[in-house]
Amino acid sequence: MTGSPPSALRPLHPIPRPLRDLIDEFGFDVHGDLAGIDVSGVVIASGAVRPGDLYVGLPGLRVHGADFAAEARERGAVAILTDADGAAKAAAAAPGLPVVVADAPRARLGDVAAWVHRTAEGDATLYAVTGTNGKTSVVYLLFGMLRQLGLVAGLTSTAERRIDDEAVTSSLTTPEASDLHALLARGRELGATGFGVEVSAQALSRHRVDGIVFDVAGFTNLTHDHLDDYASMEEYFEAKRVLFQPDRARRAVVTVDSEWGRRLAAEAGVPVATLTTLADVDADWRMSVLDATATETHFRLEGPGDEALETTVPLVGWFMAANAALAIVMLVEGGIPLARIGEALGRDGGIRAYIPGRAERVSGERGPLVLIDYGHSPDAFLQTLGALRPFVPGRLIMMFGADGDRDTSKRAEMGAIAARGSDVVVITDFHPRTEDPAAIRAALIEGARAAVPDREIHEEADPRAAFRLALSLAGEGDAILYAGPGHEDYHEVNGVKIPYSARDDARLALREAGWPA
């Protein structure tokens, strides 16, 4: 396929490996002369090929990646890896380019990329985080604390790929295996000793983390989401459970507040440390909130052997403290003593972490409190509204939309939770994609009205106009929670990504209204 992905960080000084050795390692069939050919990278987008790359032509719904073999060769690909159908296409499109043939090349991509980039030779501790909500937050909290410990750290998340101060924007929650292994190789060049990876269920189902055994896998929660990809919650759980087996991870930390978490801890095939925030649940580690404001949460974490730590996370809500506690226990399981973590956090006055678009405050000291959040599931709405309510003396206004071409079964519940948890609901468009946006809004409104018939509800399709409407309804002491867009910088309609940053537009609207941002 063509097009250069915006999510690639690659090693600047790769160490080439003979293509013949790759064939011998994996037993692939090959057509063409391999003499003197070395491979220094692996890519699946023809537009991203650099000289020395192995281009992997994957079959797609509409086109086959092998159709772009000519472009890959022009950009410097030294060979193509594809399936039997792709081999004929590649031979026709780029005669003379060596063709490596594999059954199910996507399923082999991770192992091939790991071999090319020598992933097994890296010594960074690899942390994987999965769950419905909180994955991005935990990854950024890991990153922030690793840096507070004086270590070079990396991360890959829904928002970005980052190694220390080197970063690119993400296009997938978890990158394709070729990009992920290249990212780890770049981290090795920069001396990264800890790497947090946000792992979605889809990433596990679609081979994006193949070729990696994580040192520590963490689990946040499992709630209603992604039932467009998985037929049931049971199937969704099974997709996550794969991460907690010996071929994927060495150790695990599992939050056992829910039945899903307790079941996962029991069914994991690796040693598990358990974490809870509930008084009546047995676990190895326990987090309790000590104090909270609208901008930070102070908590205590207690573990085995009377170990304990008190610190502050610069985010609102017990669930953010739970995310921070999970990150801390993962660091401990990764070999960093709790006392060392406590010393670093105590020196700095708490955890230092910036999480883009997660309950991110864009308002100033005067006027309504305005938070932009990435939450787009019923549970995310419930937790964030519940966390905010105690700190809003006035009216709590919630603005949101719902994804088009995604799980439709959660829309009524999203509307209902918004209506129950806020004083005013403003419904707008959020990535309608190919669906009728008016129908999406109608489903949300129906859910809200069914839950609270007399709730004040406003409908405005344009998110810019909708936010200004919400702002016109707010004053000192009020709060606006704009849920959905978070860190994203586009609005997708009919396959077109229209530039739109909720954070930037909200700041502009605040200034237009005379409020600081």
Rosetta blueprint (number, residue, H / E / L):
1 M L
2 T L
3 G L
4 S L
5 P L
6 P L
7 S L
8 A L
9 L L
10 R L
11 P L
12 L L
13 H L
14 P L
15 I L
16 P L
17 R E
18 P E
19 L H
20 R H
21 D H
22 L H
23 I H
24 D H
25 E H
26 F H
27 G L
28 F L
29 D E
30 V E
31 H E
32 G L
33 D L
34 L L
35 A L
36 G L
37 I L
38 D E
39 V E
40 S L
41 G E
42 V E
43 V E
44 I L
45 A L
46 S H
47 G H
48 A H
49 V L
50 R L
51 P L
52 G L
53 D E
54 L E
55 Y E
56 V E
57 G E
58 L L
59 P E
60 G L
61 L L
62 R L
63 V L
64 H E
65 G H
66 A H
67 D H
68 F H
69 A H
70 A H
71 E H
72 A H
73 R H
74 E H
75 R H
76 G L
77 A L
78 V L
79 A E
80 I E
81 L E
82 T E
83 D L
84 A H
85 D H
86 G H
87 A H
88 A H
89 K H
90 A H
91 A H
92 A H
93 A H
94 A L
95 P L
96 G L
97 L L
98 P L
99 V E
100 V E
101 V E
102 A L
103 D L
104 A L
105 P H
106 R H
107 A H
108 R H
109 L H
110 G H
111 D H
112 V H
113 A H
114 A H
115 W H
116 V H
117 H H
118 R L
119 T H
120 A H
121 E H
122 G L
123 D L
124 A L
125 T E
126 L E
127 Y E
128 A E
129 V E
130 T E
131 G L
132 T L
133 N L
134 G L
135 K H
136 T H
137 S H
138 V H
139 V H
140 Y H
141 L H
142 L H
143 F H
144 G H
145 M H
146 L H
147 R H
148 Q H
149 L L
150 G L
151 L L
152 V L
153 A E
154 G E
155 L E
156 T E
157 S L
158 T L
159 A L
160 E E
161 R E
162 R E
163 I E
164 D L
165 D L
166 E E
167 A E
168 V E
169 T E
170 S L
171 S L
172 L L
173 T L
174 T L
175 P L
176 E L
177 A H
178 S H
179 D H
180 L H
181 H H
182 A H
183 L H
184 L H
185 A H
186 R H
187 G H
188 R H
189 E H
190 L H
191 G L
192 A L
193 T L
194 G E
195 F E
196 G E
197 V E
198 E E
199 V L
200 S L
201 A H
202 Q H
203 A H
204 L H
205 S H
206 R L
207 H L
208 R L
209 V L
210 D L
211 G L
212 I L
213 V L
214 F E
215 D E
216 V E
217 A E
218 G E
219 F E
220 T L
221 N L
222 L L
223 T L
224 H L
225 D L
226 H L
227 L L
228 D L
229 D L
230 Y L
231 A L
232 S L
233 M H
234 E H
235 E H
236 Y H
237 F H
238 E H
239 A H
240 K H
241 R H
242 V H
243 L H
244 F H
245 Q L
246 P L
247 D L
248 R L
249 A E
250 R E
251 R E
252 A E
253 V E
254 V E
255 T E
256 V L
257 D L
258 S L
259 E H
260 W H
261 G H
262 R H
263 R H
264 L H
265 A H
266 A H
267 E H
268 A L
269 G L
270 V L
271 P L
272 V E
273 A E
274 T E
275 L E
276 T E
277 T L
278 L L
279 A L
280 D L
281 V L
282 D L
283 A L
284 D L
285 W E
286 R E
287 M E
288 S E
289 V E
290 L E
291 D E
292 A E
293 T L
294 A L
295 T L
296 E L
297 T E
298 H E
299 F E
300 R E
301 L E
302 E E
303 G L
304 P H
305 G H
306 D H
307 E L
308 A E
309 L E
310 E E
311 T E
312 T E
313 V E
314 P L
315 L L
316 V L
317 G L
318 W H
319 F H
320 M H
321 A H
322 A H
323 N H
324 A H
325 A H
326 L H
327 A H
328 I H
329 V H
330 M H
331 L H
332 V H
333 E H
334 G L
335 G L
336 I L
337 P L
338 L H
339 A H
340 R H
341 I H
342 G H
343 E H
344 A H
345 L H
346 G H
347 R H
348 D H
349 G L
350 G L
351 I L
352 R L
353 A L
354 Y L
355 I L
356 P L
357 G L
358 R L
359 A L
360 E E
361 R E
362 V L
363 S L
364 G L
365 E L
366 R L
367 G L
368 P L
369 L E
370 V E
371 L E
372 I E
373 D E
374 Y L
375 G L
376 H L
377 S L
378 P H
379 D H
380 A H
381 F H
382 L H
383 Q H
384 T H
385 L H
386 G H
387 A H
388 L H
389 R H
390 P H
391 F H
392 V L
393 P L
394 G L
395 R L
396 L E
397 I E
398 M E
399 M E
400 F E
401 G L
402 A L
403 D L
404 G L
405 D L
406 R L
407 D L
408 T L
409 S L
410 K L
411 R H
412 A H
413 E H
414 M H
415 G H
416 A H
417 I H
418 A H
419 A H
420 R H
421 G H
422 S L
423 D L
424 V E
425 V E
426 V E
427 I E
428 T L
429 D L
430 F L
431 H L
432 P L
433 R E
434 T L
435 E L
436 D L
437 P H
438 A H
439 A H
440 I H
441 R H
442 A H
443 A H
444 L H
445 I H
446 E H
447 G H
448 A H
449 R H
450 A H
451 A H
452 V L
453 P L
454 D L
455 R L
456 E E
457 I E
458 H E
459 E E
460 E L
461 A L
462 D L
463 P H
464 R H
465 A H
466 A H
467 F H
468 R H
469 L H
470 A H
471 L H
472 S H
473 L L
474 A L
475 G L
476 E L
477 G L
478 D L
479 A E
480 I E
481 L E
482 Y E
483 A E
484 G L
485 P L
486 G L
487 H L
488 E L
489 D L
490 Y E
491 H E
492 E E
493 V E
494 N L
495 G L
496 V E
497 K E
498 I E
499 P E
500 Y L
501 S L
502 A H
503 R H
504 D H
505 D H
506 A H
507 R H
508 L H
509 A H
510 L H
511 R H
512 E H
513 A L
514 G L
515 W L
516 P L
517 A L
